[in-house]
Amino acid sequence: MALDIRRFIQRFVEEAADHLPRLREGINALEQGNADREQINELFRAAHTLKGSSRMLKLVPITALAHSTEELLSALREGTLTITSEMTSLLNQAVDELTDFVGRLAEGATGEELPAADAALCSALENAAHGQLPTQPSSPVPVTPTAAPTSP
């Protein structure tokens, strides 16, 4: 009997629907300066769970982004960093992208049909985890399609 991966992906979508709002609420608390150590631990655990579950299902883009998010949250949890507005901006961008991935899965996309995780965002999250923040506040960079070259 063949394994029906769709059932497991549906279960992942249900669990992610619980974790993603918690991440968003926790990031909002961080922004407001209202997050305590236990809330940061909860954020870390939510990202860790998303990473582990997505890895098991071979949802590579989700695993990559959740891993990078977890790296920054781990540094915050360990107390090696103090939260900044740039960090919360990066974390909010990560939750936005994770939410988009989960939405695509909920609509029937397979793991292979998900776009790649934003490499620049993953890199920025991991750099922030090591205390290397961008010189200006992070914001999503719009992608402008380039025109095809025209022949003379």
SULVEN-V228333 format. One record per pair of residues at least 12 apart in sequence whose C-alpha atoms are under 8 Angstrom apart, sorted by the first residue. I is the first residue (numbers start at 0). J is the second residue. If there is no record, write none. Layout:
i={I:I}
j={J:J}
//
This chain:
i={4:7:8:8:9:9:11:11:12:12:12:12:15:15:18:18:18:19:19:19:19:21:21:22:22:22:22:23:23:25:25:25:26:26:26:29:29:30:30:30:36:39:39:39:40:42:43:43:43:43:46:46:46:46:47:47:47:49:49:49:50:50:50:50:57:58:58:59:59:60:60:60:60:61:61:61:63:63:64:64:64:64:64:65:65:67:67:67:67:68:68:68:68:68:70:70:70:71:71:71:71:71:72:73:74:74:75:80:80:84:85:85:85:85:86:86:86:88:88:88:89:89:89:89:89:90:92:92:93:96:100}
j={56:56:56:104:104:105:52:53:101:102:104:105:49:101:45:46:49:45:94:97:98:42:45:42:45:46:94:91:94:38:39:42:87:90:91:82:87:83:84:87:76:72:75:76:76:72:69:72:73:76:65:66:68:69:65:66:69:61:62:65:62:63:65:66:110:110:111:110:115:113:114:115:116:97:100:116:116:121:93:97:116:117:121:93:97:121:122:124:125:90:93:121:124:125:124:125:128:124:125:127:128:129:128:128:128:129:128:128:130:136:132:133:136:137:124:127:132:136:137:138:120:123:124:137:138:124:120:139:120:116:113}
//
